Amino acid sequence: MYQLTGVTKRYRRGKDTVEALRGVDLTIEDGDQLVIQGPTGGGKSTLLQMLGALDRPTEGSVEFDGVDLARLGEAKLTRMRAENIGFIFQSFNLIPTLTAQENVETALVPMGVKPAERRRLAVEALESVGLEERLSHLPSELSGGQQQRVAIARALVKKPKVLLADEPTGNLDEATRDDIMGLLEGLWRERGLTFILVTHDSAIAKRAPRLATIRKGQVTVTERVPAT
């Protein structure tokens, strides 16, 4: 699935150079669940952007199914993201003027799916996250947990190989956090997804079979049996 070799990312900040990632080597197999944890500014989001083909390394390679993402042109990179990677964000990123169903359909537009098929797949995806009775609701009419379920449905509707989640429970209370994590872990098992999640939350990190701790741009991976 993913093979990162010597991945370094530098940014210019005024006159200074910030090294967000420093020679990261990381292997992520098909069907893995990996949690990335570390302090603010440690490089978590930068690493997730590399995995999501949203940014390119300054040095090193990020291979996805044997293809070096840094060498792809923008059109091929956009297509690869659209077909293979689902994204979930802390702030949900729903369009406030669209219904739950319409928000989910937006993920299928870049893939050229016809309207009738988009509607069918969106309904199916929302049913899979328990929102079959909320299809016509706007985001403002949904709770935080329900909005995140819409975002999950939107990420999964195109049947991606990879699900990337950036602090998906950061805006939720503990009970809703556990509910959403249970849903995500269930979907990961049922669909055979590769699931990569960034979090500050140690309670979430303890659930993962693989933990990548990132500090000052360097990654250490721990393999373990998650707590029950």
Backbone bond lengths (Angstrom), bond angles and torsions (degrees), N, CA, C in turn:
res aa  C-N    CA-C-N  psi(-1)  N-CA   C-N-CA  omega(-1)  CA-C   N-CA-C  phi
1 M - - - 1.464 - - 1.535 109.89 -
2 Y 1.357 117.53 -80.95 1.469 121.02 178.29 1.525 110.34 -111.52
3 Q 1.322 115.11 139.19 1.456 121.46 170.00 1.525 107.96 -136.49
4 L 1.319 116.54 109.63 1.462 121.91 177.57 1.525 108.15 -101.35
5 T 1.313 115.71 129.94 1.457 120.91 -177.78 1.524 109.80 -131.24
6 G 1.333 115.63 117.08 1.461 120.87 176.30 1.516 114.53 57.14
7 V 1.336 117.53 36.09 1.464 120.32 -173.98 1.527 111.02 -76.35
8 T 1.308 114.41 118.84 1.465 122.56 176.55 1.522 108.33 -123.71
9 K 1.331 116.25 138.57 1.462 120.80 176.71 1.513 109.13 -132.75
10 R 1.348 114.71 123.22 1.469 121.21 178.20 1.522 109.46 -117.23
11 Y 1.335 114.73 140.81 1.462 121.67 175.47 1.520 108.82 -121.99
12 R 1.321 115.02 150.51 1.460 120.29 170.94 1.519 108.78 -92.24
13 R 1.316 117.25 129.73 1.450 122.50 174.95 1.526 107.57 -129.08
14 G 1.344 113.87 95.08 1.456 118.21 -172.14 1.511 110.11 65.24
15 K 1.321 116.97 -124.70 1.458 121.40 178.61 1.525 112.23 -89.38
16 D 1.329 115.94 -7.27 1.460 120.22 -175.72 1.531 111.68 -96.30
17 T 1.329 115.74 155.87 1.457 122.88 173.11 1.521 108.22 -110.31
18 V 1.336 116.03 125.82 1.461 121.95 178.48 1.523 108.51 -104.48
19 E 1.326 116.66 126.88 1.452 121.64 178.72 1.533 107.54 -100.15
20 A 1.336 116.50 97.22 1.464 121.39 -175.01 1.525 111.84 -76.69
21 L 1.332 117.27 -35.00 1.464 122.40 175.90 1.518 108.49 -128.81
22 R 1.336 115.59 140.36 1.460 120.14 -174.72 1.524 110.78 -128.59
23 G 1.305 116.80 93.60 1.462 121.54 173.68 1.518 114.08 59.67
24 V 1.331 117.28 47.19 1.465 121.29 -176.24 1.527 110.92 -77.20
25 D 1.338 115.66 127.38 1.461 123.35 170.39 1.525 107.11 -113.40
26 L 1.324 116.68 126.68 1.468 119.60 -175.55 1.525 109.78 -155.78
27 T 1.331 116.27 133.71 1.457 122.41 175.31 1.524 109.07 -115.77
28 I 1.324 116.77 130.77 1.458 122.46 176.92 1.523 106.89 -127.89
29 E 1.327 116.04 116.91 1.459 121.22 -176.62 1.536 111.01 -86.13
30 D 1.330 116.11 161.99 1.460 121.36 173.08 1.523 109.69 -54.80
31 G 1.323 116.57 132.08 1.456 121.20 176.32 1.506 115.47 83.18
32 D 1.335 118.08 1.11 1.468 120.71 177.43 1.520 111.65 -67.24
33 Q 1.331 115.52 152.13 1.456 121.64 163.02 1.526 106.91 -116.11
34 L 1.325 116.57 119.91 1.455 122.11 -177.69 1.518 109.01 -127.06
35 V 1.334 116.32 128.54 1.457 121.47 172.95 1.524 108.49 -104.51
36 I 1.332 116.33 132.28 1.462 122.73 177.35 1.522 107.78 -107.23
37 Q 1.333 116.43 121.11 1.460 121.44 -176.77 1.518 109.94 -130.90
38 G 1.317 115.79 148.11 1.454 120.49 178.08 1.507 110.65 170.57
39 P 1.331 117.43 172.75 1.467 121.19 -177.94 1.519 112.11 -71.25
40 T 1.325 115.42 161.33 1.463 121.10 174.90 1.528 109.73 -57.41
41 G 1.315 115.96 132.64 1.455 120.32 -179.41 1.508 114.14 83.23
42 G 1.342 117.29 5.32 1.459 119.70 -177.28 1.511 114.43 -83.00
43 G 1.352 117.06 -12.50 1.459 120.10 177.67 1.517 114.75 115.77
44 K 1.356 117.39 5.92 1.477 120.32 -176.93 1.526 111.99 -59.72
45 S 1.326 116.31 -52.24 1.462 119.73 -176.71 1.524 111.49 -66.69
46 T 1.323 116.95 -35.31 1.467 120.17 177.56 1.520 110.51 -62.97
47 L 1.333 116.40 -42.77 1.461 120.25 178.44 1.529 110.33 -63.06
48 L 1.334 117.23 -42.25 1.460 120.09 179.49 1.527 111.21 -64.18
49 Q 1.325 117.16 -36.66 1.467 120.75 177.56 1.525 110.87 -64.47
50 M 1.320 117.00 -36.25 1.467 120.05 176.10 1.524 110.59 -64.39
51 L 1.325 116.12 -44.37 1.464 120.51 -178.94 1.530 111.40 -67.52
52 G 1.334 115.87 -30.24 1.457 120.37 179.55 1.510 114.23 -88.37
53 A 1.326 117.35 5.51 1.469 122.32 -179.51 1.521 111.63 58.84
54 L 1.343 115.77 32.86 1.464 121.63 177.12 1.523 111.94 -96.38
55 D 1.321 116.78 -11.05 1.459 121.96 179.07 1.520 107.83 -150.68
56 R 1.308 115.58 162.99 1.458 121.54 -178.99 1.526 109.67 -116.96
57 P 1.334 117.57 146.29 1.472 119.34 178.98 1.522 112.05 -72.00
58 T 1.310 115.19 151.38 1.460 120.34 172.02 1.522 109.91 -70.62
59 E 1.331 115.08 -39.15 1.472 121.91 175.94 1.524 107.81 -140.34
60 G 1.334 115.97 156.91 1.454 120.94 177.31 1.518 112.16 91.62
61 S 1.328 115.34 -176.48 1.462 120.55 -176.66 1.525 110.85 -133.01
62 V 1.339 114.73 146.34 1.465 122.79 173.42 1.523 106.50 -121.23
63 E 1.320 116.60 103.98 1.458 120.92 -178.75 1.525 110.36 -98.07
64 F 1.329 115.01 134.64 1.466 122.43 175.57 1.518 107.23 -122.41
65 D 1.337 115.99 115.12 1.467 120.79 -175.45 1.529 111.16 50.80
66 G 1.334 115.16 41.55 1.456 120.74 175.38 1.509 115.96 83.83
67 V 1.347 117.40 -1.38 1.468 121.44 -179.53 1.524 109.17 -105.94
68 D 1.333 116.67 126.87 1.466 121.55 178.03 1.528 108.56 -75.52
69 L 1.327 116.35 110.96 1.462 120.93 -175.53 1.523 112.16 -62.53
70 A 1.320 117.13 -31.21 1.459 120.65 -178.24 1.522 112.45 -65.58
71 R 1.325 116.59 -19.37 1.464 120.60 -177.43 1.526 113.18 -96.52
72 L 1.330 117.20 -4.93 1.456 120.18 179.19 1.520 111.35 -79.77
73 G 1.329 116.91 143.13 1.456 121.08 172.31 1.518 109.98 -69.87
74 E 1.328 116.49 165.36 1.461 120.46 -174.63 1.531 112.13 -61.62
75 A 1.318 118.02 -39.78 1.468 120.52 -178.24 1.527 110.90 -63.97
76 K 1.328 117.25 -45.09 1.465 120.75 179.25 1.524 111.00 -68.01
77 L 1.330 116.19 -36.23 1.467 120.62 179.41 1.533 110.39 -65.88
78 T 1.319 116.47 -42.49 1.466 121.17 178.25 1.520 110.60 -62.72
79 R 1.307 116.73 -42.78 1.462 121.11 179.19 1.521 111.11 -64.72
80 M 1.327 116.41 -41.53 1.454 120.75 -179.92 1.523 110.72 -62.23
81 R 1.335 116.74 -43.83 1.474 120.94 177.38 1.523 110.91 -61.29
82 A 1.324 115.98 -46.27 1.460 120.88 -176.41 1.522 111.81 -61.10
83 E 1.320 116.96 -36.31 1.457 120.43 -173.85 1.520 113.63 -90.67
84 N 1.335 117.59 -26.77 1.465 119.45 -167.90 1.520 116.44 -116.74
85 I 1.337 118.08 -18.62 1.465 120.01 -170.22 1.519 110.75 -125.69
86 G 1.333 115.76 127.82 1.457 121.93 173.58 1.523 109.46 -105.91
87 F 1.329 116.72 137.45 1.465 121.95 -176.90 1.522 110.85 -115.17
88 I 1.332 116.13 138.57 1.465 122.80 172.56 1.527 107.31 -128.18
89 F 1.353 116.41 135.51 1.454 121.18 -174.82 1.531 111.27 -121.42
90 Q 1.317 115.28 159.54 1.461 121.23 179.08 1.527 111.95 -60.11
91 S 1.326 116.35 -40.27 1.465 121.07 -174.35 1.523 112.75 -92.06
92 F 1.337 117.29 12.68 1.469 125.08 175.84 1.531 113.05 72.04
93 N 1.356 117.86 -42.58 1.470 122.55 178.02 1.521 112.78 57.85
94 L 1.325 116.68 38.07 1.459 120.71 175.45 1.524 109.61 -85.34
95 I 1.329 117.34 150.37 1.465 122.42 177.16 1.530 107.34 -83.50
96 P 1.337 118.54 116.51 1.472 121.11 -169.42 1.518 114.75 -63.76
97 T 1.328 117.57 -24.41 1.472 120.20 -177.36 1.531 112.95 -91.00
98 L 1.322 117.84 -1.02 1.455 121.94 179.61 1.524 110.45 -106.59
99 T 1.321 116.24 148.24 1.456 120.94 176.03 1.528 110.21 -71.55
100 A 1.321 115.05 171.28 1.462 119.67 177.65 1.527 110.46 -56.23
101 Q 1.323 116.45 -46.49 1.464 120.14 -179.60 1.523 111.25 -62.72
102 E 1.311 117.29 -43.94 1.463 120.94 -178.90 1.519 111.17 -65.76
103 N 1.337 117.50 -37.28 1.464 120.62 176.79 1.521 110.84 -61.23
104 V 1.316 116.66 -41.81 1.466 119.93 179.57 1.528 110.81 -67.09
105 E 1.319 116.47 -38.29 1.463 120.52 179.86 1.528 112.70 -61.38
106 T 1.327 117.57 -28.32 1.472 120.00 -176.85 1.529 112.30 -58.63
107 A 1.328 117.27 -27.65 1.469 119.65 -179.66 1.518 112.40 -69.83
108 L 1.327 116.38 -19.35 1.461 120.39 -176.11 1.534 112.98 -95.65
109 V 1.325 116.32 -15.34 1.467 119.73 -177.65 1.532 112.03 -59.87
110 P 1.361 119.88 -47.17 1.467 119.01 -179.21 1.526 113.86 -63.13
111 M 1.328 116.51 -17.16 1.457 120.13 -178.77 1.522 112.32 -91.15
112 G 1.344 116.68 -0.81 1.457 120.63 176.68 1.519 114.40 75.27
113 V 1.332 117.29 21.77 1.468 120.52 179.29 1.534 109.01 -72.42
114 K 1.310 117.29 135.43 1.459 121.82 -176.89 1.528 110.81 -69.47
115 P 1.345 117.68 151.91 1.470 121.77 -173.88 1.521 115.07 -52.30
116 A 1.314 118.28 -45.97 1.462 120.25 -177.79 1.530 110.92 -62.91
117 E 1.327 116.11 -40.73 1.459 120.35 178.91 1.527 110.79 -70.50
118 R 1.340 116.95 -36.71 1.465 120.12 175.46 1.522 111.02 -58.35
119 R 1.324 115.66 -45.80 1.469 119.34 -178.90 1.524 111.03 -62.92
120 R 1.336 116.46 -42.63 1.460 119.97 -179.59 1.525 111.50 -63.14
121 L 1.310 116.51 -45.92 1.463 120.64 -178.51 1.527 111.50 -67.84
122 A 1.331 117.35 -36.54 1.462 120.75 179.04 1.524 111.06 -64.85
123 V 1.323 116.44 -43.61 1.472 120.46 177.65 1.521 109.93 -61.52
124 E 1.316 116.95 -44.30 1.467 122.00 179.53 1.525 110.58 -60.40
125 A 1.337 116.66 -42.77 1.467 120.83 -178.84 1.525 111.07 -66.72
126 L 1.321 117.36 -41.71 1.461 120.53 179.35 1.524 111.16 -67.83
127 E 1.303 117.56 -34.96 1.469 120.71 174.89 1.525 110.60 -62.81
128 S 1.335 117.02 -36.54 1.465 120.83 -177.46 1.519 112.50 -68.63
129 V 1.348 117.66 -18.49 1.468 120.87 177.62 1.531 111.16 -109.65
130 G 1.319 116.17 14.35 1.456 120.44 173.83 1.508 116.16 79.14
131 L 1.333 118.25 25.54 1.468 121.29 -177.65 1.522 112.47 -118.10
132 E 1.318 116.95 30.72 1.461 119.43 -178.28 1.529 113.11 -63.02
133 E 1.344 117.21 -19.30 1.464 120.57 179.48 1.527 112.41 -98.17
134 R 1.316 117.00 8.62 1.469 120.98 -177.22 1.528 112.19 -122.60
135 L 1.312 117.71 19.97 1.471 121.63 -173.83 1.520 112.38 -58.48
136 S 1.317 117.75 -39.92 1.471 121.25 -173.69 1.522 113.12 -96.95
137 H 1.334 118.08 8.29 1.461 121.07 -179.11 1.530 111.01 -83.06
138 L 1.323 115.60 141.38 1.461 121.24 171.96 1.527 109.47 -78.73
139 P 1.337 118.16 159.04 1.464 119.79 178.24 1.531 113.73 -54.02
140 S 1.334 117.09 -36.98 1.470 120.49 -179.21 1.520 112.67 -66.28
141 E 1.327 116.69 -15.38 1.465 121.79 179.72 1.529 112.17 -97.05
142 L 1.335 116.44 5.63 1.457 122.21 -178.08 1.520 110.94 -116.97
143 S 1.328 116.73 151.30 1.463 121.17 174.02 1.525 109.67 -72.63
144 G 1.337 116.57 170.20 1.459 120.01 178.20 1.516 112.28 -59.53
145 G 1.335 116.15 -42.56 1.452 119.51 178.80 1.514 112.57 -64.54
146 Q 1.350 116.32 -38.56 1.467 119.87 177.98 1.529 111.23 -68.12
147 Q 1.339 116.66 -38.40 1.466 118.89 176.93 1.528 111.27 -62.30
148 Q 1.334 116.26 -39.47 1.460 118.02 178.76 1.521 111.15 -68.59
149 R 1.336 117.67 -31.16 1.458 120.28 175.13 1.538 111.14 -65.48
150 V 1.328 116.21 -38.32 1.470 119.47 174.79 1.526 109.61 -61.55
151 A 1.342 116.28 -43.86 1.465 120.47 179.75 1.529 111.21 -62.53
152 I 1.322 116.80 -37.68 1.468 120.80 177.38 1.525 109.91 -65.60
153 A 1.339 116.12 -44.61 1.472 119.87 177.66 1.523 110.93 -59.55
154 R 1.333 116.61 -41.16 1.465 120.74 179.10 1.533 110.55 -62.99
155 A 1.334 116.59 -38.92 1.467 119.75 -179.90 1.526 112.09 -69.36
156 L 1.328 116.58 -31.25 1.464 120.61 -173.55 1.517 114.13 -95.20
157 V 1.335 118.04 -14.27 1.463 120.37 -171.52 1.530 112.76 -62.04
158 K 1.322 116.77 -27.87 1.466 119.59 -179.22 1.537 112.47 -89.64
159 K 1.362 115.09 5.28 1.465 121.40 177.98 1.538 111.56 56.58
160 P 1.335 115.91 60.20 1.463 119.87 -178.04 1.521 112.37 -74.34
161 K 1.324 115.86 163.84 1.459 120.88 172.44 1.521 111.30 -80.29
162 V 1.350 115.13 -31.87 1.466 121.42 -172.70 1.516 109.93 -124.71
163 L 1.339 115.66 138.33 1.458 121.93 173.35 1.520 107.56 -117.24
164 L 1.344 116.34 118.01 1.462 122.53 178.48 1.522 108.95 -108.92
165 A 1.320 116.83 127.99 1.464 121.43 -176.97 1.529 109.84 -127.09
166 D 1.323 116.24 122.29 1.466 122.30 -179.03 1.525 109.07 -105.93
167 E 1.334 116.11 101.76 1.475 122.60 -178.55 1.539 111.29 49.43
168 P 1.332 118.85 53.93 1.466 120.59 -172.60 1.522 114.65 -66.82
169 T 1.345 117.29 -17.10 1.468 120.08 -179.93 1.524 112.01 -113.22
170 G 1.325 116.77 11.83 1.462 120.65 -174.82 1.515 114.42 -63.24
171 N 1.331 118.07 -26.00 1.472 121.65 -179.14 1.527 112.83 -102.95
172 L 1.332 116.92 15.73 1.460 120.55 -173.69 1.531 111.03 -116.94
173 D 1.352 116.38 152.75 1.457 119.85 174.72 1.533 109.35 -73.53
174 E 1.342 116.26 171.54 1.462 119.93 -172.43 1.527 112.72 -61.89
175 A 1.337 117.21 -42.46 1.464 120.09 -178.23 1.524 110.66 -64.22
176 T 1.347 116.08 -43.88 1.464 119.95 179.22 1.516 110.48 -69.16
177 R 1.327 117.04 -36.85 1.478 121.30 175.39 1.521 110.61 -55.11
178 D 1.333 116.40 -48.96 1.464 120.31 -178.23 1.527 111.04 -65.32
179 D 1.327 116.08 -36.29 1.465 121.25 178.27 1.530 110.59 -63.71
180 I 1.324 116.11 -46.78 1.465 120.92 -179.32 1.527 111.08 -66.70
181 M 1.335 116.70 -40.90 1.465 118.94 179.12 1.529 110.88 -65.69
182 G 1.330 116.89 -37.96 1.456 119.38 175.85 1.514 111.93 -61.38
183 L 1.340 115.87 -40.95 1.467 120.83 177.33 1.523 110.68 -62.99
184 L 1.328 117.48 -47.93 1.464 121.25 -178.03 1.524 111.60 -62.64
185 E 1.315 116.27 -42.99 1.465 119.70 -179.58 1.534 110.84 -66.72
186 G 1.334 116.83 -36.47 1.459 120.30 176.49 1.512 112.09 -64.73
187 L 1.332 116.50 -43.67 1.461 120.83 178.60 1.525 111.23 -65.60
188 W 1.327 116.51 -38.15 1.469 121.02 177.00 1.530 110.65 -58.41
189 R 1.321 116.77 -46.46 1.465 120.40 -179.07 1.536 111.31 -68.25
190 E 1.330 115.95 -45.62 1.468 120.13 -175.72 1.522 112.67 -64.86
191 R 1.334 116.16 -37.33 1.462 119.86 -171.67 1.524 113.85 -101.56
192 G 1.324 117.01 -4.62 1.460 119.37 179.86 1.513 113.20 66.41
193 L 1.314 116.84 31.66 1.459 121.81 -178.88 1.521 111.80 -73.27
194 T 1.308 115.79 158.13 1.453 122.21 161.95 1.534 105.61 -92.40
195 F 1.317 117.23 120.33 1.466 123.02 -169.64 1.524 109.09 -120.10
196 I 1.335 115.97 117.30 1.470 122.00 -177.91 1.520 108.14 -124.26
197 L 1.325 116.33 124.69 1.457 121.46 -172.04 1.522 110.61 -130.20
198 V 1.323 116.69 131.94 1.459 122.99 173.61 1.524 108.73 -99.27
199 T 1.340 117.23 133.73 1.455 120.15 179.69 1.518 111.49 -153.10
200 H 1.348 115.03 155.34 1.463 121.85 167.54 1.528 109.94 -94.78
201 D 1.326 116.80 -13.99 1.454 123.85 -166.57 1.535 110.73 -83.36
202 S 1.334 116.88 113.40 1.465 121.13 -178.81 1.519 112.03 -65.94
203 A 1.345 117.45 -28.84 1.463 120.26 178.55 1.528 110.60 -63.80
204 I 1.326 116.90 -36.33 1.464 120.96 176.77 1.524 110.40 -73.45
205 A 1.330 116.53 -42.22 1.466 120.21 -178.69 1.527 111.62 -59.33
206 K 1.319 117.11 -34.80 1.462 120.88 -178.62 1.521 112.97 -67.54
207 R 1.345 117.19 -18.34 1.466 120.86 -177.70 1.520 112.49 -82.33
208 A 1.326 117.31 -15.02 1.465 120.70 -168.18 1.526 112.48 -88.45
209 P 1.336 117.84 141.49 1.463 120.77 175.57 1.529 113.12 -71.80
210 R 1.355 116.70 -23.22 1.468 120.57 176.73 1.526 108.10 -132.22
211 L 1.311 115.42 131.56 1.461 121.35 179.37 1.522 109.17 -123.43
212 A 1.335 116.11 123.17 1.461 121.70 173.79 1.518 108.05 -103.57
213 T 1.309 116.56 111.20 1.464 121.55 177.79 1.520 108.01 -93.74
214 I 1.324 115.74 125.93 1.460 119.89 -177.60 1.531 109.73 -119.52
215 R 1.311 114.96 125.92 1.465 122.14 178.62 1.525 108.79 -138.91
216 K 1.314 114.62 129.18 1.461 121.33 179.91 1.531 111.34 50.31
217 G 1.345 114.95 39.13 1.452 120.09 173.67 1.506 115.89 81.33
218 Q 1.334 117.94 4.33 1.453 120.98 -179.75 1.529 109.95 -116.08
219 V 1.329 116.48 142.40 1.462 122.33 -171.08 1.525 111.21 -113.44
220 T 1.335 114.67 134.91 1.464 122.38 171.04 1.519 107.90 -122.70
221 V 1.336 117.23 127.82 1.462 121.56 -177.54 1.520 109.86 -105.66
222 T 1.333 115.72 131.60 1.465 122.53 176.92 1.521 108.56 -114.46
223 E 1.331 116.08 126.56 1.458 121.87 175.15 1.519 107.40 -98.25
224 R 1.347 116.97 133.88 1.446 118.68 -178.16 1.507 110.65 -162.22
225 V 1.310 115.54 167.54 1.451 122.04 170.39 1.515 106.90 -87.73
226 P 1.341 118.84 122.82 1.456 120.18 -177.13 1.517 112.05 -64.67
227 A 1.333 115.60 153.00 1.459 121.49 177.66 1.510 110.11 -64.72
228 T 1.328 116.60 145.19 1.463 121.41 178.43 1.503 110.82 -108.83
